[in-house]
Amino acid sequence: MTILDQASPAAPAMRGMTVVQARRALSEMFRRAGLDSPELDARLLTGHALGLDHTGLTIEASRAITDDEARAIDVLAARRLAREPVARILGHQEFWGLPLRLSPATLVPRPDTETVVEAALAAVDSGGPRQRPLRIADLGTGSGALLIALLTELPNAHGVATDVSPEALQTARDNARRLELDRRARFVACDFSAALAGPFDVIVSNPPYVISGDIASLAPEVRHDPRRALDGGPDGLDCYRTIAGQVGRLLKPGGHLVVELGFGQEAQVASIFRMAGLVPRPADTDLSGVPRALCAAVPE
Ligand SMILES: C[S@@+](CC[C@H](N)C(=O)[O-])C[C@H]1O[C@@H](n2cnc3c(N)ncnc32)[C@H](O)[C@@H]1O
């Protein structure tokens, strides 16, 4: 049995190693398990277990880890080997350059979702200066990612974020408070915008859009996200239909709805929005060139 095959709390796999040896052993364990970014994951999780940042890991590289530290690394390694994403293990994720805390009730915000922020800002810019007072809604806010990102860019905007999950709303509220945006943000438990009163200049949403029957075959990491953050119904489009049916009465004339799209959903979602009286533009693409953010306007 090699050192990498031992992983019980009684005999921690990294016992007696230095910090750098433990990090390398963890990286090798992750590489052998076929994880995508073994070195980065090992560095982040070793740092988390030891309470060290990138610089600290370098400074303390040659000191021996204690048995308690070795056990802490084992626990984190087991979670990652069970395909729990690093962000979920650490309990936080950066979005739009902002540190957001996560909870079991929140999706891990994805870099692709920043395309929605960019599209919403472009829509705002088309109507005047960013400094003007604006009202924004974020439907299905999760960690608060979209609303919080927009409020940091729009200094005189106020926003309301909704979710069906009270636990997610609590996490979003805490994130807004830590980033000193809570004075401009409200959080409401409801079905998308059902409990909101307009008018809004911009409504954003990254709704659940995975086809129910596809959830079981998603990457194991994605299946750690809450099901209600993923499940878009039999064809993945249920939430777009709900949102399209609700927002017409809430957007100002000339206002914009900006939603994230799942892969290949642009034409169907544009059609749903057209039938609701909105005027969709061609979707903006994410960094992989996938149509990701669909912006639809209310005719003036
Ligand atoms: C894909 S996640 C997006 C979270 C966050 N906006 C982000 O981009 O990281 C979808 C969110 O919608 C919420 N949700 C699902 N159904 C909902 C509904 N009917 N009304 C409001 N929120 C809902 C989920 O709880 C989840 O937080």
The ligand as an SDF file (V2000), in Angstrom:
LIG
                    3D

 27 29  0  0  0  0  0  0  0  0999 V2000
  -29.2610   28.6170  -11.7510 C   0  0  0  0  0  0  0  0  0  0  0  0
  -29.5150   29.2170  -10.1050 S   0  0  0  0  0  0  0  0  0  0  0  0
  -28.8650   30.8640  -10.2940 C   0  0  0  0  0  0  0  0  0  0  0  0
  -28.3750   31.4770   -9.0240 C   0  0  0  0  0  0  0  0  0  0  0  0
  -27.6480   32.8180   -9.2260 C   0  0  0  0  0  0  0  0  0  0  0  0
  -28.5230   33.7890   -9.8560 N   0  0  0  0  0  0  0  0  0  0  0  0
  -26.3860   32.6280  -10.0430 C   0  0  0  0  0  0  0  0  0  0  0  0
  -26.3880   33.0000  -11.2180 O   0  0  0  0  0  0  0  0  0  0  0  0
  -25.3910   32.1130   -9.5270 O   0  0  0  0  0  0  0  0  0  0  0  0
  -31.2730   29.4550  -10.1010 C   0  0  0  0  0  0  0  0  0  0  0  0
  -31.8510   29.9870   -8.8070 C   0  0  0  0  0  0  0  0  0  0  0  0
  -33.2650   30.1150   -8.9930 O   0  0  0  0  0  0  0  0  0  0  0  0
  -33.9290   29.7150   -7.8120 C   0  0  0  0  0  0  0  0  0  0  0  0
  -35.2850   29.3140   -8.1830 N   0  0  0  0  0  0  0  0  0  0  0  0
  -35.7120   28.1380   -8.6880 C   0  0  0  0  0  0  0  0  0  0  0  0
  -37.0390   28.1890   -8.9360 N   0  0  0  0  0  0  0  0  0  0  0  0
  -37.4560   29.4370   -8.5920 C   0  0  0  0  0  0  0  0  0  0  0  0
  -38.7070   30.1040   -8.6240 C   0  0  0  0  0  0  0  0  0  0  0  0
  -39.8010   29.5000   -9.0730 N   0  0  0  0  0  0  0  0  0  0  0  0
  -38.7550   31.3750   -8.1850 N   0  0  0  0  0  0  0  0  0  0  0  0
  -37.6450   32.0000   -7.7330 C   0  0  0  0  0  0  0  0  0  0  0  0
  -36.4310   31.4230   -7.6820 N   0  0  0  0  0  0  0  0  0  0  0  0
  -36.3300   30.1540   -8.1170 C   0  0  0  0  0  0  0  0  0  0  0  0
  -33.0690   28.6070   -7.2420 C   0  0  0  0  0  0  0  0  0  0  0  0
  -33.2970   28.4230   -5.8700 O   0  0  0  0  0  0  0  0  0  0  0  0
  -31.6700   29.1180   -7.5790 C   0  0  0  0  0  0  0  0  0  0  0  0
  -31.1680   29.8960   -6.5270 O   0  0  0  0  0  0  0  0  0  0  0  0
  1  2  1  0
  2  3  1  0
  2 10  1  0
  3  4  1  0
  4  5  1  0
  5  6  1  0
  5  7  1  0
  7  8  2  0
  7  9  1  0
 10 11  1  0
 11 12  1  0
 11 26  1  0
 12 13  1  0
 13 14  1  0
 13 24  1  0
 14 15  1  0
 14 23  1  0
 15 16  2  0
 16 17  1  0
 17 18  1  0
 17 23  2  0
 18 19  1  0
 18 20  2  0
 20 21  1  0
 21 22  2  0
 22 23  1  0
 24 25  1  0
 24 26  1  0
 26 27  1  0
M  CHG  2   2   1   9  -1
M  END
$$$$
